[in-house]
Amino acid sequence: MSYNNIISKENNGIATITINRPKKLNALNKETINELHEAFKEADLDKNTKVIIVTGSGEKAFVAGADISEFADYSIEEGKMLAAKGQELLFNFIENLSTPTIAAINGFALGGGLELGMACHFRVASDNAKMGLPEVSLGVIPGYGGTQRLPQLVGKGRAMELIMTAGMIDANAALNYGLVNHVTALDELLPFCEKIASKIMRNSSVAISAAIRAINANFKDGVDGFATEIQEFGNCFGSEDFAEGTTAFLEKRKADFPGR
């Protein structure tokens, strides 16, 4: 599929989705959100894709925020619809993908950009990265899950401070807060993410998908994460990956998982 605002490529089991609006610092507009949804969906459905990496084009920005010009004159109901549709179409969609997703944060990740990064299963930042949720400086709050995911990752107090001050933190502070897993030099960012992806790909994709569902269940209201873990654990016993993994272990050889 061809896109206007993103570039999507698959190589050796890794799909790399690049937001390509450098003149707008890769800001998210409606078209880009729709294209990202389609690209993530396509990668997730592709049996050859084992890991998805999302990043921004250029060196300045992962995603510098949402395209404010698109919603500056919205009504209350239009604002609600904007947040609801965006969360369903992209941010919640990414969080619940069965394929592992890594955000390779290069440069600014602000507002919707940080929310996009937080929707991914984990994050790696370049050493020039700056992150924040500056929405209150515009008279609004984060609307793509930022008020929910940031406290989950960094704790309530730090999330309150970051959101209330509309401030930015650098990559090292983000690492200290637990917002990102690793910090690398800019030119090493994608190779580093690909190295992590290669480690993930050695393991059972069936088990990884089950683990994602079990972990996410802990953060959903009214869902018993332990019960979900029990169910997913049991389901693994019926997979070909489990049969191969246990057989390979007993035979003292490397497993060759079929992904079923």
C-alpha positions as CSV (number, residue, x, y, z in Angstrom):
1,M,0.0,0.0,0.0
2,S,1.2,3.5,-0.8
3,Y,1.1,6.3,1.7
4,N,1.4,10.1,1.6
5,N,2.8,10.7,5.1
6,I,4.5,7.5,6.2
7,I,7.0,5.0,4.8
8,S,6.5,1.3,5.7
9,K,9.1,-1.3,4.9
10,E,9.6,-4.9,5.9
11,N,13.0,-6.6,6.0
12,N,14.0,-9.9,7.6
13,G,10.9,-10.0,9.8
14,I,11.1,-6.4,11.0
15,A,8.6,-3.9,9.8
16,T,9.8,-0.3,10.1
17,I,7.2,2.4,9.9
18,T,8.6,5.9,9.5
19,I,6.4,9.0,9.9
20,N,7.5,11.2,7.0
21,R,6.4,14.8,7.4
22,P,9.7,16.5,8.2
23,K,8.5,20.0,7.3
24,K,5.8,19.6,10.0
25,L,8.2,17.9,12.4
26,N,6.2,14.7,11.7
27,A,3.1,16.2,13.4
28,L,0.1,13.9,13.5
29,N,-2.9,15.0,11.4
30,K,-6.0,12.9,10.6
31,E,-4.5,11.5,7.4
32,T,-1.3,10.4,9.2
33,I,-3.3,8.7,12.0
34,N,-5.3,6.8,9.4
35,E,-2.2,5.8,7.5
36,L,-0.5,4.7,10.6
37,H,-3.5,2.5,11.5
38,E,-3.4,0.9,8.1
39,A,0.4,0.3,8.2
40,F,0.3,-1.2,11.7
41,K,-2.7,-3.3,10.7
42,E,-1.0,-4.5,7.6
43,A,2.2,-5.4,9.4
44,D,0.4,-7.2,12.2
45,L,-1.5,-9.3,9.7
46,D,1.7,-10.2,7.8
47,K,2.9,-13.6,9.0
48,N,6.5,-12.6,8.0
49,T,6.5,-9.6,10.4
50,K,7.7,-10.5,13.9
51,V,8.4,-7.0,15.2
52,I,7.3,-3.5,14.3
53,I,9.5,-0.4,14.8
54,V,8.0,3.0,14.5
55,T,10.1,6.2,14.2
56,G,10.2,9.7,12.6
57,S,12.0,10.9,9.6
58,G,15.0,13.2,10.0
59,E,16.9,13.9,13.1
60,K,14.8,16.6,14.8
61,A,11.5,14.8,15.7
62,F,9.8,11.5,16.3
63,V,6.5,13.3,16.3
64,A,6.4,16.9,17.6
65,G,2.7,16.7,18.4
66,A,-0.7,16.9,16.8
67,D,-1.5,19.2,13.9
68,I,-3.3,21.9,16.0
69,S,-4.7,23.7,12.9
70,E,-7.1,20.7,12.3
71,F,-9.0,21.1,15.6
72,A,-8.5,24.7,16.9
73,D,-12.1,25.5,16.2
74,Y,-13.7,22.3,17.4
75,S,-16.8,22.2,19.7
76,I,-17.0,20.1,22.9
77,E,-18.7,17.2,21.1
78,E,-16.2,17.4,18.2
79,G,-13.3,17.3,20.8
80,K,-14.7,14.2,22.4
81,M,-15.1,12.5,19.1
82,L,-11.5,13.4,18.1
83,A,-10.1,11.8,21.2
84,A,-12.4,8.8,21.1
85,K,-11.8,8.0,17.5
86,G,-8.0,8.6,17.7
87,Q,-7.7,6.3,20.7
88,E,-9.7,3.5,19.1
89,L,-8.1,3.8,15.7
90,L,-4.5,4.1,16.6
91,F,-3.3,4.4,20.2
92,N,-5.4,1.6,21.8
93,F,-5.0,-0.4,18.6
94,I,-1.2,-0.3,18.8
95,E,-1.2,-1.2,22.5
96,N,-3.3,-4.3,21.9
97,L,-1.4,-5.5,18.8
98,S,-0.3,-9.1,18.9
99,T,3.0,-8.1,17.2
100,P,5.6,-6.5,19.5
101,T,6.0,-2.8,18.8
102,I,9.1,-0.6,19.6
103,A,9.0,3.2,19.5
104,A,12.4,4.5,18.2
105,I,12.2,8.0,19.6
106,N,14.5,10.4,17.6
107,G,14.3,14.0,18.7
108,F,11.0,15.6,19.9
109,A,8.2,13.4,21.1
110,L,5.6,15.9,22.3
111,G,1.9,15.6,22.9
112,G,0.4,13.1,20.5
113,G,3.9,12.0,19.6
114,L,4.7,10.9,23.2
115,E,1.3,9.3,23.4
116,L,2.1,7.4,20.2
117,G,5.4,6.2,21.8
118,M,3.7,5.3,25.0
119,A,1.1,3.2,23.1
120,C,4.0,1.0,21.8
121,H,5.0,-1.9,23.9
122,F,8.3,-0.2,24.9
123,R,10.5,2.7,23.9
124,V,14.1,3.4,22.9
125,A,15.3,7.0,22.7
126,S,18.2,8.8,21.0
127,D,20.3,11.0,23.2
128,N,18.9,14.1,21.6
129,A,15.3,13.2,22.4
130,K,13.0,15.5,24.3
131,M,9.7,14.3,25.6
132,G,6.6,16.0,27.2
133,L,2.9,16.5,27.2
134,P,2.5,20.3,26.7
135,E,-1.3,20.3,26.1
136,V,-2.3,22.3,29.2
137,S,-0.3,25.3,27.7
138,L,-3.0,25.3,24.9
139,G,-5.9,25.0,27.3
140,V,-6.6,21.3,26.8
141,I,-5.3,18.0,28.2
142,P,-3.7,15.0,26.5
143,G,-6.5,13.2,24.7
144,Y,-4.9,10.2,23.1
145,G,-4.3,8.2,26.3
146,G,-1.5,10.4,27.8
147,T,-3.2,10.9,31.2
148,Q,-3.6,7.2,31.6
149,R,-0.4,5.7,30.1
150,L,2.1,8.2,31.6
151,P,1.2,7.5,35.2
152,Q,1.4,3.7,34.4
153,L,5.0,4.2,33.2
154,V,6.4,6.9,35.5
155,G,4.1,7.0,38.5
156,K,1.3,9.3,39.4
157,G,3.4,12.1,41.0
158,R,5.8,12.5,38.1
159,A,3.0,12.3,35.6
160,M,1.1,15.0,37.4
161,E,4.1,17.3,37.4
162,L,5.0,16.7,33.7
163,I,1.4,17.3,32.6
164,M,0.8,20.3,34.9
165,T,4.0,22.1,34.0
166,A,3.7,21.3,30.3
167,G,7.5,20.8,30.5
168,M,9.9,18.6,28.6
169,I,12.4,16.1,29.9
170,D,15.5,14.8,28.1
171,A,16.4,11.3,27.2
172,N,18.4,10.6,30.4
173,A,15.6,11.8,32.6
174,A,13.1,9.7,30.6
175,L,15.4,6.7,31.2
176,N,15.6,7.4,34.9
177,Y,11.8,7.8,35.1
178,G,11.3,4.5,33.3
179,L,9.6,6.2,30.4
180,V,12.1,4.7,28.0
181,N,14.1,1.4,28.3
182,H,17.3,2.5,26.6
183,V,19.1,5.6,25.4
184,T,21.5,5.5,22.4
185,A,23.3,7.8,20.1
186,L,21.1,9.0,17.2
187,D,23.0,7.1,14.5
188,E,22.7,3.9,16.6
189,L,19.0,4.2,17.4
190,L,17.6,2.0,14.6
191,P,20.4,-0.6,14.7
192,F,19.9,-0.9,18.5
193,C,16.2,-1.4,18.1
194,E,16.8,-4.0,15.3
195,K,19.2,-5.8,17.7
196,I,16.4,-6.0,20.3
197,A,14.0,-7.1,17.6
198,S,16.3,-9.9,16.6
199,K,16.3,-11.2,20.2
200,I,12.5,-11.1,20.3
201,M,12.3,-13.0,17.0
202,R,14.2,-15.9,18.5
203,N,11.3,-16.7,20.7
204,S,7.8,-18.0,20.2
205,S,5.5,-15.4,18.5
206,V,2.5,-17.3,20.0
207,A,3.8,-17.0,23.5
208,I,4.8,-13.3,23.0
209,S,1.3,-12.4,21.8
210,A,-0.1,-14.2,24.8
211,A,2.3,-12.3,27.1
212,I,1.2,-9.0,25.6
213,R,-2.5,-9.8,26.3
214,A,-1.8,-10.9,29.9
215,I,0.3,-7.9,30.7
216,N,-2.2,-5.5,29.2
217,A,-5.0,-7.1,31.2
218,N,-3.5,-5.8,34.4
219,F,-4.2,-2.2,33.3
220,K,-7.8,-2.7,32.2
221,D,-10.7,-1.9,34.5
222,G,-12.8,-4.8,35.5
223,V,-10.3,-7.4,34.2
224,D,-8.5,-9.8,36.4
225,G,-4.9,-9.9,35.1
226,F,-4.1,-13.1,37.0
227,A,-7.1,-14.9,35.5
228,T,-6.0,-13.7,32.0
229,E,-2.5,-15.0,32.7
230,I,-3.9,-18.4,33.7
231,Q,-6.0,-18.6,30.5
232,E,-3.2,-17.5,28.2
233,F,-0.7,-19.9,30.0
234,G,-3.1,-22.8,29.4
235,N,-3.7,-21.8,25.8
236,C,0.0,-22.0,25.1
237,F,-0.1,-25.7,25.8
238,G,-2.2,-26.3,22.7
239,S,0.2,-24.5,20.4
240,E,2.8,-26.0,18.0
241,D,5.3,-23.5,19.4
242,F,5.0,-25.1,22.9
243,A,5.5,-28.6,21.4
244,E,8.5,-27.4,19.5
245,G,10.0,-25.3,22.4
246,T,9.7,-28.1,25.0
247,T,11.0,-30.8,22.6
248,A,13.9,-28.6,21.6
249,F,14.7,-28.0,25.3
250,L,14.6,-31.7,26.1
251,E,16.7,-32.5,23.0
252,K,19.2,-29.7,23.9
253,R,18.9,-27.9,20.6
254,K,17.7,-24.5,19.4
255,A,14.0,-24.3,18.9
256,D,12.6,-23.6,15.4
257,F,9.2,-22.1,16.2
258,P,6.5,-22.4,13.5
259,G,4.5,-19.5,14.9
260,R,1.4,-21.5,15.5
